[in-house]
Amino acid sequence: MGSLWEALTGPDVVLEDAVLQGHAVIVKDGLFDAIVPVGHVPSSVPIRDLGSGLLTPGLVDIHSHGAAGCGFSGSDAAGYRTAVTRLLDAGVTTVLPTLASASLASFEQSLDYISGLQDVAGLPRIPGAHLEGPYFAPAQRGALDATSLRRPDDGTVERLLEHRDAIRMVSFAPELPGALRLTEQLVDNGIVAAAGHSDGRDEDLYACQRAGLSHVIHIFSGQSTTVRHGPWRRPGMVEGSLASSGLTVEMIADGKHLPATLMKIAYRCLAGRLCLVSDSTPGAGLGDGARYNLAGKEYVVVDGVGMTLDQKAFAGSTTLISDMIPITMASLGIGLAEAVAMASSVPARAMGLHDVGRISVGAKADLVLFDTDLKVRNVALGGEWRITNQ
């Protein structure tokens, strides 16, 4: 896949820790072959001038429930394709379709659909699904369906693991009975174990981390905080996540879920390990007042964010990850390279994906061409551009 050999020139090139001007990115057989000053491109290499703008690695969204009216829980196979195509148009070249907590039968059907989209030419790379549930604490379920929640020791884990090849990550509450064993089972099967929707204490998180848990979903959302037992303060999942060492942690940077102050706290504690996720829903791309279905429940778009119908809880985001990059830069006061890394190389590393999410020799030539105002102009998978005249 990809052009045999060509040098891409014109835009500034956004690496993990720098923005290069006057450089060319050489792509060969779908992989990055070199990054050199424009004047050093070998004369034998054809040049493709992309014009001005910003050239970034393809974005990696490890927590997305869908877009454009279609979701990964409850849609049919055509709806799944619509959703991932919309994500690709927004610069997402690698995605973990995320399944909201639902019945086991619903999970299994969704995993079958996701398996059918893996390795399909012209669609984003899909290393596997993210199962957001069903092993969550009722007190921290947020907008998730309470009737679908389970405990890891109820005998259902083995049934889900029959679909292990279609699963990349499972998030669960680490304080639940059986959580340590679940962590071990996931890690043994090459699946990322992640904490989320938890009412536990910091020691619950760290016990599962010692067993192999490596990731925490959406900081400040669905997480317990400090409580007092008599005079003693016991930190919750928020404080445990912020004080952790080695864990990667997600943040929904839509400007709705978290005020800038909380985003800054997360960044100051977790810089280098903090990644952006859209937590997008079928409501992404729909206007205020539009209703959408996710895992059998109906939600509504209000003021540019998903909400429960009573508007008492958020129900995912309606902002795609490419649009979170400028919000992150403005909220945290950081530069372009770092914000892009939070939406590409950091989530890729969190999922053990070492050949995507960065412009680096040997990695897959997945690219996003942005205008200077950070609007997506074109996207390439393995060096093949969606708009072919670019």
N, C-alpha and C positions, 0 to 999 in steps of 0.2 A: 504494500500500500504506500502511496506517496510518490512524488516525482522522483525520478531516478537521481537527479543531482541538481540543486539550484541554490543560489545565494539570495536571501531576502534582505533588501535594503530599504532605506527610507525612514521608518519609525525609530524612535528611541527604544532600546531593548531593555526590558525590565527583568533583572536577575533577582536572586533571593536577597542580596545585600547591596545592590547598586543599580543605577540606571545609566546605561551606556549610550552615548551619542556617537554618530558616525561609524557605527559598527554594522556588520552583516552577520546574519545567522545562516549558516550553510546546512541544508537539509539533504540527506542522502538516504534513499530507500526507506523513508518514513521515520528516520531517526535524526537527532541533532548530530551533525558531523563536526562542526567547529563554530566558534564565534571569533571573528577577526575584524580588525579595522577595514573599512570599505576598500582602502587602497591596497590591502593585502589579499583580496580575493583572487585566487588563481584564474588566469585568463581562460582556462578550459571550462570554468564553471558558468553556466548561464545565470544571468542576473534577473530577478523579478523585483521591480521597484514598486513597493506598496504605498508610496507616498508618505506624507507626514502622519504623525500619530504616535501611538504607544503599542509596542508588541510585548505581550505578556505570555507566560505559560498558560495552557488551558486550565480553567478553574476546576476545583475538586470540591464537590458538595456531598458531604457524608451524612446529611440529615435533611432530606426533602421528601415531602408527602405527595408532591405533584404540582401541577400548574395548569393554567388555561382551562379551568373547569373540569379537569380530569385528575384523578388521584390514584395512588398505588394501593389503596384499600377500598375495594368495592367497584372499581371500574372494570370494564372488559378489556381484552387484549388490545383492542384498537385504542382505548383510552390511555393505556399505559404508553403506547407508542406516541400518542399526541403529547402526553406530558413530558416524556424524555426529549422529544423533538423541540419543544418550547424551551426546555432547559439548555439544550445545545445552542439554540439561537441566542441565548443570553450568556454564552461563553462557558457553560459547564460541559467539559469534555469527559469528565469522570464523575459518576454519581452512584451513591448507594440509595436506591429507592427504599423509602422508609415506611414501614407498615405500623400504623397505630394499633394499639392493643385491641384485639378482637378475638373471636372464637378460633379454636385450633383449625377447624375446617376452612375458615376464611383465610387464615395464614397460609395454609397449604395450597389453596387455589391461587393466591397471590404469588407465592413462590414459584408455582408452575409457570405463571405468566412471565415473571422476571427471568426465569431460566430460558424462556423462549426468546428473550431480547438480548441475552448475553452474546457478545461476539457478532452482532449483526452490523454489517457495513453501513456507514452513514448515520449511526446512532452513537450516543455517548458510550464510553467504556463503562461496563457495569460489573465490577468485581464481585458483587453479591448484594443482598438486601441488608438493611438494618432493621432488626425487629425491635421496635420500641414497645416492649412489653412481651408477654402479659404479666410478668412477675414484678409488680409494683405495689407500693404502699397506698391503700385507699385514701389516706389523709393528704397525699401529695399527688393525686391522680390528675389534678387540673381539669382539662376538658375531656379527658379520656373516659370511656364508658366503664362505669364501676362494675357492671355485671361480667365484664370480660377478664377481670383481674384474677390472678392465680398466685400460688406459692411454688417455689422451685422444688419443694419436696413432695409435690402431689402426684408424681409419676408421669408428668407430661413432657418432661425435657427430652426423653429418649425419642418420643414421637416427632418432635420438632427437629431433632438431630438427624432423622432420616433424610432430611432435606439439606444437610450440611453444605453440599456443594453450591447451593444458591444463597447461603448466608455468609455475610462478612462480619457482622457485628450484632450483638444482642445487648441491649441495655436493661438493667434490672435494679431493684432496691437491695443493697448489700446487707441490710439488717434482717431480711426475711429468712425463715427456716430453710435450710438447704442451699443458701446463696454461696457458701464456700465451695460446696461440691459442684454447683453449677459453674462457678468460675473455672474450676479445674477441668470440667468436661468441655467447656468452650475452648479453652486454651489448648487442650489435647487435640481438638479437632481443627485447629488453625483459625478459630473464630475470635475476634476481638471482644473481650469482656469489658463492659462499660457500666458505670453507675448512673442511675437516674430515677426520677420520681420517687425519692427516698425520704422517709421520716426518721432515718437512723442518726447515729452519732458518728463522730469522726473515727472512732476506733473500729466501727463496722466497715467503713471505707478502707481503712488501712489494713484490716485483716484480709479483705478480699484482694487488695493490692499485693500483699505478700503471696497470695495464691495465684497471682497472674493478671488480675484486673489492671488495665492500663489507661483507661479513658473515662471521662465524665461528660455527660451530655448537658447541654444548655445551662451554664452557670446562672444561679439565682432563680431559675425557673424550675419548679417542682423539687425544691431542695429545702430541707429543714434547716433551722438556724439554732442559735444558742438557747438553751433552757436552763432553769435553775432547779436543782434538787437541794432544798434547804439553802445553805450558804454557797453551795458548790455550783459553779457554772460548767455546763457540759456542752462543748461545741457540737454543732450539727454538720450537715453535709456542705453547707455553704462555706463555713470556716475550714472544714477539713479539705475541701477542694482548693481553696485559696492558699492554704498553708502546705499543700502537698509538695512532694519532690518526685519528679519523674512522670507524673500523670500528664497526659494531654487533656485539654478542657475546651469545650465548645462555648461560643457566645453568639447569640442572635442579635446582630447589629442592624436591626431595621429602624432604629430610632423610636420604636414603640414599646418593645418588650422591656428595655432597660434604659433608664436615664443616663446621661453622660457620666454622672458621678459614679455609678456602679460599673460602667464600662471601664472607667479609669482605674478603679480599685482592682478589677480583674486583670487589666493589663499590667499594672505595677507588680502584682503578685506572680503573674504567669507568663510574662513576655517570653517569646520563643516557644512556648507550649500552648498558647491560646490560639484557637482556630475559629474562623467564621463559619457559621452554618446558616442556611436560609430558613430552615424549618418551614419551608414553603408548603402551601396547601393547594388544593384545587382553586382556591380563591385568588391565587397569584395571577394578576392580569385582569381581574374583574373589578368593577367599580363598586363604590359604597352602596350598600343595600342588597348587593347580590348574595344569594344563598348558595351554599355548596355542601356536598355530602362527603363525609369521611368516616370510614369504618361503620357505616350504618347510622350515623348521627348527622343532624343538620346544623350548620353554622352559618354565620353571616359576616360580611365584610363591613366594618364600621371604622371610619376615620383611617382607612388604609391599613387595617390589620384584621385578622380573623378573630371572631369572638363567639362565645356561646350566645344562644338566642336571647338569654336574659341579660347579656352584656356584663356578667359578673366575673368572667374569666376569659383570658386570651385562648384562642383555638388555632395556634400556629400563625405563621407570618404570611403576608401576601407580597413580600418583597423578595426578589431573586438575588442571588449572592453577588452578582456583578454590581448591582445597585447599592450593595452594602459597603463596597470599597470606599467611595467618597464619604459616606456617613462615618465610617471608622476613622478615616484620616482627619475629618473635622472634629470628631468627638475626642479623639486621643491626642491630636496634635502630632501625628507621626507622618513619615514620608510614604511615597507611593510604593517603593520596593517592599517595605515591611508590611504594608496593608495588603498588597497582592500576595505576599508569602502566606499571610494568615488565611487566604482563600485558595491556596494552591499547595505549596510544599509542606506546610505544617499539617493540614488534614491528610495529605497523602502519606506522610511519615507516620501519623497516628494509626493509619490502617495498614501499615506495612507495605505500602505501594511505592517502590523505589524507582520506578521508571516513568512516572508521570508527575505533573505538578511543578516542573522546573525546566528551565532552558539550560540544559547541561549535556555535554557530549555523551552519547549513548542512550539518552532518554528518548521516549516517544515524542515525535515532533507535533505535539498538540499545542495550538497557539490561539490567542485571541488578539485581534487587531482592534484597538480602541481609538476613537477620536481623542483629541487632547482634552475634551471635556468629559472623558470616561464614559462615553456611549459606545456600545459594541457595534463595530462596523462589519466585521467578518470573523469567521472561526475556521480553524483548520484541524483536522484529525489525521494524524500520521502524515502531515505535509499536504494533504488534499484540502483545498479551500472550498467552503460551501458556496461562496459567490466566486465563480471561476475566473472572472475578469480582474480579480485582485491579484 
